[in-house]
Structure formats: C-alpha cells, structure tokens
C-alpha cells in the first residue's frame, strides 16, 4: 500500500532514504506490558517508526519504554530487512549516535547513518528533514485511541498504529 502511495506521488515504489525516531507514550491502567523511560519520565511504551520523505511508514515497532531508541531501531530494521533492501541512507537524531548503531544498520540493510544534531545549529531551527518523522507521529496523535496507550498487549498497540497509518494512506490517496 505504501509503494502504491509513493508511485502516486511520482516517486519510486521503494525508498532509498529513511528517517527513524521513537516516541514514548504513557499507558492507561489496563496495560500489562510497560517500562519506564527515565529520559522523558514516561511509564508506558515506545513507538519506533522508520518513514520515507513523504512520512509514510516502512517499519513500525512497539516496545516497552525502557528499551533504548538504538535497540528499538535495530529491532524494527531487522524485522523489515527484506523490504528495506534499497535503502541507502538512514537519518536519525542525537539519541542514535555511536559506532555500534551505525555498524548494526550497515550490517542489517547496508545503509549508512547520518545523525542530525541540534547542537550543530547556531540558533533554534527545525532540523532539516527530521520534521517529517515528527509530523508522522502527530498524524498518529490525531487518532483518539493512540494519544495514550490503551492496549493491554504490545501487539495490539502495533495493530492500532498500523491501522492508523492505513487510514491515513486511504484518506490521502
């Protein structure tokens, strides 16, 4: 479905550029699987997504919040390895720095990693191309069921995120 949407936008069916990020989301009381993200002070889950330049998802994963961004990104890239064969560049934020992460991405999908750091800018600006993945997260937040994690299991949360992206693609194209 993502490939067809890309073709309608005048792009190739498979992407060569991904933007990866994670979002910590609070849980409601019914959730059985949760962790604590000390950096953001959130008890709940983490949504890991890899989107193309249009903001369309190519890899989605849900983990407990205590899983680091780097580990979650490696997990989703390995899960979707077969469909990411044409990816040449992965853009990430400062939370993904480090040679082990870059080497892991290179081994998994053969892509190089570019880290966009905010401290390299002299003033406050939107980090180039990073806003695309943030916009994708905001699209998810428009779904009433996704503003918090209301699901008991991680697989249910993953299904809800996938359904939200499917609805978004159907509305847009």
VODRENVO-546096 format. One record per residue (C-alpha): x, z, y; residue number from 1. Coordinates in steps of 0.25 Angstrom, whole numbers. Example, Ala and Ser with C-alpha at 12.3 -4.5 7.8 and 13.67 -1.06 7.14 Angstrom:
+-------+-------+-------+-----+
:    c1 :    c3 :    c2 : seq :
+-------+-------+-------+-----+
:    49 :    31 :   -18 :   1 :
:    55 :    29 :    -4 :   2 :
+-------+-------+-------+-----+
This chain:
+-------+-------+-------+-----+
:    c1 :    c3 :    c2 : seq :
+-------+-------+-------+-----+
:     0 :     0 :     0 :   1 :
:    12 :     3 :    10 :   2 :
:    18 :   -10 :     6 :   3 :
:     5 :   -18 :    10 :   4 :
:     4 :   -10 :    23 :   5 :
:    19 :   -13 :    26 :   6 :
:    16 :   -28 :    24 :   7 :
:     4 :   -28 :    33 :   8 :
:    13 :   -22 :    44 :   9 :
:    23 :   -34 :    42 :  10 :
:    33 :   -26 :    34 :  11 :
:    39 :   -28 :    20 :  12 :
:    32 :   -21 :     9 :  13 :
:    43 :   -11 :     6 :  14 :
:    50 :    -4 :    17 :  15 :
:    65 :    -3 :    19 :  16 :
:    64 :     9 :    29 :  17 :
:    58 :    23 :    26 :  18 :
:    56 :    35 :    35 :  19 :
:    56 :    49 :    27 :  20 :
:    51 :    62 :    32 :  21 :
:    44 :    75 :    27 :  22 :
:    32 :    83 :    33 :  23 :
:    30 :    98 :    30 :  24 :
:    15 :   101 :    28 :  25 :
:     8 :   114 :    27 :  26 :
:     0 :   118 :    15 :  27 :
:   -14 :   124 :    15 :  28 :
:   -17 :   136 :     6 :  29 :
:   -21 :   127 :    -7 :  30 :
:    -7 :   120 :    -9 :  31 :
:     0 :   125 :   -21 :  32 :
:    14 :   118 :   -18 :  33 :
:    20 :   121 :    -5 :  34 :
:    34 :   124 :     0 :  35 :
:    40 :   129 :    14 :  36 :
:    47 :   120 :    23 :  37 :
:    55 :   130 :    31 :  38 :
:    60 :   120 :    42 :  39 :
:    45 :   117 :    46 :  40 :
:    40 :   131 :    42 :  41 :
:    29 :   124 :    33 :  42 :
:    24 :   129 :    20 :  43 :
:    18 :   117 :    12 :  44 :
:    22 :   103 :     8 :  45 :
:    31 :    91 :    13 :  46 :
:    27 :    77 :    14 :  47 :
:    38 :    67 :    13 :  48 :
:    36 :    53 :    17 :  49 :
:    44 :    40 :    18 :  50 :
:    38 :    30 :    27 :  51 :
:    41 :    16 :    32 :  52 :
:    42 :    12 :    46 :  53 :
:    27 :    10 :    47 :  54 :
:    25 :    24 :    42 :  55 :
:    19 :    20 :    28 :  56 :
:    23 :    29 :    17 :  57 :
:    33 :    24 :     6 :  58 :
:    36 :    38 :     0 :  59 :
:    28 :    51 :     0 :  60 :
:    31 :    64 :    -6 :  61 :
:    25 :    79 :    -5 :  62 :
:    34 :    91 :    -8 :  63 :
:    33 :   106 :    -5 :  64 :
:    38 :   109 :     9 :  65 :
:    51 :   116 :     4 :  66 :
:    56 :   102 :    -1 :  67 :
:    66 :    97 :     9 :  68 :
:    64 :    83 :    16 :  69 :
:    76 :    77 :    10 :  70 :
:    72 :    81 :    -4 :  71 :
:    57 :    76 :    -2 :  72 :
:    62 :    63 :     4 :  73 :
:    71 :    61 :    -8 :  74 :
:    59 :    64 :   -18 :  75 :
:    50 :    54 :   -11 :  76 :
:    60 :    43 :   -11 :  77 :
:    64 :    45 :   -25 :  78 :
:    49 :    45 :   -29 :  79 :
:    46 :    32 :   -21 :  80 :
:    60 :    26 :   -25 :  81 :
:    54 :    13 :   -31 :  82 :
:    46 :     9 :   -19 :  83 :
:    57 :    12 :    -9 :  84 :
:    67 :     2 :   -14 :  85 :
:    68 :    -6 :    -1 :  86 :
:    71 :     6 :     8 :  87 :
:    84 :     5 :    15 :  88 :
:    83 :    16 :    26 :  89 :
:    76 :    30 :    26 :  90 :
:    75 :    37 :    39 :  91 :
:    74 :    52 :    39 :  92 :
:    74 :    63 :    49 :  93 :
:    85 :    74 :    50 :  94 :
:    79 :    82 :    39 :  95 :
:    85 :    72 :    29 :  96 :
:    99 :    72 :    33 :  97 :
:   110 :    73 :    23 :  98 :
:   118 :    64 :    14 :  99 :
:   111 :    69 :     1 : 100 :
:    98 :    64 :     6 : 101 :
:   103 :    50 :    11 : 102 :
:   110 :    49 :    -3 : 103 :
:    98 :    52 :   -10 : 104 :
:    90 :    42 :    -3 : 105 :
:   101 :    31 :    -5 : 106 :
:   101 :    34 :   -20 : 107 :
:    86 :    34 :   -21 : 108 :
:    81 :    22 :   -13 : 109 :
:    94 :    16 :    -8 : 110 :
:    91 :    19 :     7 : 111 :
:    99 :    24 :    18 : 112 :
:    95 :    36 :    26 : 113 :
:    94 :    37 :    41 : 114 :
:    92 :    51 :    48 : 115 :
:    85 :    51 :    61 : 116 :
:    89 :    64 :    68 : 117 :
:    82 :    69 :    80 : 118 :
:    95 :    75 :    86 : 119 :
:   101 :    62 :    88 : 120 :
:    91 :    59 :    99 : 121 :
:    95 :    63 :   113 : 122 :
:    81 :    67 :   116 : 123 :
:    68 :    69 :   109 : 124 :
:    63 :    56 :   103 : 125 :
:    55 :    51 :    91 : 126 :
:    65 :    48 :    81 : 127 :
:    65 :    33 :    78 : 128 :
:    57 :    29 :    66 : 129 :
:    55 :    43 :    62 : 130 :
:    41 :    44 :    69 : 131 :
:    36 :    34 :    58 : 132 :
:    36 :    45 :    47 : 133 :
:    31 :    55 :    57 : 134 :
:    19 :    46 :    60 : 135 :
:    16 :    45 :    45 : 136 :
:    16 :    60 :    44 : 137 :
:     6 :    60 :    56 : 138 :
:    -3 :    50 :    49 : 139 :
:    -3 :    60 :    37 : 140 :
:    -7 :    71 :    46 : 141 :
:   -19 :    63 :    51 : 142 :
:   -25 :    66 :    37 : 143 :
:   -33 :    79 :    37 : 144 :
:   -29 :    82 :    23 : 145 :
:   -14 :    81 :    26 : 146 :
:   -12 :    89 :    39 : 147 :
:    -9 :   101 :    29 : 148 :
:    -6 :   100 :    14 : 149 :
:   -20 :   104 :     8 : 150 :
:   -16 :    99 :    -6 : 151 :
:   -13 :   108 :   -18 : 152 :
:    -2 :    99 :   -24 : 153 :
:     9 :    91 :   -19 : 154 :
:     4 :    78 :   -26 : 155 :
:   -10 :    80 :   -19 : 156 :
:    -3 :    80 :    -6 : 157 :
:     5 :    68 :    -9 : 158 :
:    -8 :    61 :   -13 : 159 :
:   -14 :    65 :     0 : 160 :
:    -3 :    59 :     8 : 161 :
:    -3 :    46 :     0 : 162 :
:   -18 :    45 :     3 : 163 :
:   -16 :    47 :    18 : 164 :
:    -5 :    36 :    18 : 165 :
:   -14 :    27 :    10 : 166 :
:   -26 :    29 :    20 : 167 :
:   -17 :    27 :    32 : 168 :
:   -12 :    14 :    26 : 169 :
:   -26 :     9 :    23 : 170 :
:   -30 :    13 :    37 : 171 :
:   -19 :     6 :    44 : 172 :
:   -18 :    -7 :    36 : 173 :
+-------+-------+-------+-----+
